[in-house]
Amino acid sequence: MINPRAYVRIATPVVLVGAGLAAFDFFSASSAVAKRGLIADKPPVYGRFEPGFSRLGIYALVLVAVGGAGAFLLARRERVRPWTLLLGVCGFALAFSAAVAVVNGGTHAYTDPFERKRPADYQQDVHLVRELGVRGFIREHPGIVPEFTAVHSKTHPPGPVVFFSFLQSLFPKNLVARAVVIAALGCLVAIPTWFLTRTFGGERAATVAAALIAVAPAPVIFAFTSMDSVFMTMLATVAALLVWAIHRPERSWLALGGGVAAAAAAFFTYAVGFVAGFAVIYAFLALPRGRALKTIALAGLGAAGMLIALRATLGFDAFASYRASFRALPDDNARNYWYWLFGNIAVWLTFAGVSIAGLSSWEFVRRMPRYLIALYIPLMVANLTRIFPAETERVGMFAYPFIAAAAGIALVRWEDETGGRRPGALAILVVVAALQTILLEALYYNFW
């Protein structure tokens, strides 16, 4: 029988981190400094404070119980078939996201990104793709950035608007179907999360990480409201390929493939630069210098080849588009730099959920794993600038799979130290994270 002190040991970082975040968020909500230059009224959360819980929320609560029971059964098994596990986890994540989106009774949450005029999103600029054609739009993108209606269209490469145009062609009259496609792509993040975690810490840790990210606040809440959930899956996949290449440096094709994937992701989001930065740092931390340089060079070769191919076939000039988007960045100087230096971290961890935030912090403090060091360096460099003052619960979603991996590894290491599998622990962590997700959605309208 396990000593109760062992449970106290693993619960302590979750409770401490949760209490610290709750205190920071509570006092920030009434701070005039924190609100400066922000359209949200309860910082650090970038959403409107509109508390509400309808009868539809019962479905989400039922799924919390189902998720907890499923996590318990998963954690009892010595081994689970990976693809059976991942299909089940991704399917559950999509169902839970759909239920959470309407906890306040507003079914418009599914289609809001397609219908909303203010603040406008990618859909409002799809007409330019129709007018210029796909290749014409991509080729002219750097020059027409000022013509875009939506801020996100201006600050991203041409890929998202083209994608929205494709969805419109696929489902011309069915907005819900378009929304489900976007949400499903976001919920697939459990797959690269599993592969990342297995590389870092083994299969059981991967199972834990996939279960935790499937109920984490940001991936669930933004599944139907933000393309950042799609970028999260995309960038986590790139990261998984690059990490695999670093752990198998003798397989040159893996590094080339990782570079190709990174360049393809650059068609959709410039945040791929953070993943590239992570990979470079991690390669030097994990490999001898010579092998690290070879792996990085091969990845760079793959990326360059893909960018050349995109330029030749679609007219995509990644560097010209980036310069145009950078010039279009909104002026956020009104937001207080010193507050957001800490607020960015607090809200990012808040929307990771206390289960992932607490266990990953415990893992970082105890062992300082190389992959977390490699992740945090580029993130903190960005945090020291004014690139992302606020909104980090969205724009930083691509980094959640890494800390989910750390959380899974921390739980499995705790199990090993206490002498065996503890399915109840994972079940509790999943339920706590899922309830926090519902609470955050019930309190806030987390648009785009």
ABEGO torsion letter per residue (X at the ends): XBBAAAAAAAAAAAAAAAAAAAAAAAAAAABAAAABGBABABOABBBBBBBBBBAAAAAAAAAAAAAAAAAAAAAABABBBAAAAAAAAAAAAAAAAAAAAAAAGBAAAAAAAAABAOBBBAAAAAAAAAAAEAAAAAAAAAAAAAABABAAAAABBAAAAAAAAAAAAABAABAAAAAAAAAAAAAAAAAAAAAAAAAAAEAAAAAAAAAAAAABAAAAAAAAABAAAAAAAAAAAAAAAAAAAAABAABAAAAAAAAAAAAAAAAABAAAAAAAAAAAAAAAAABBAAAAAAAAAAAAAAAAAAAAAAAAAAGBBAAAAAAAAAAABBBAAABBAAAAAAAAAAAAAAAAEAAAAAAAAAAAAAAGBAAAAAAAAAAAAAAABAABBEGAAAAAAAAAAAAAAAAAAAAAAAAAAAGEBBAAAAAAAAAAAAAAAAAAAAABBBBX
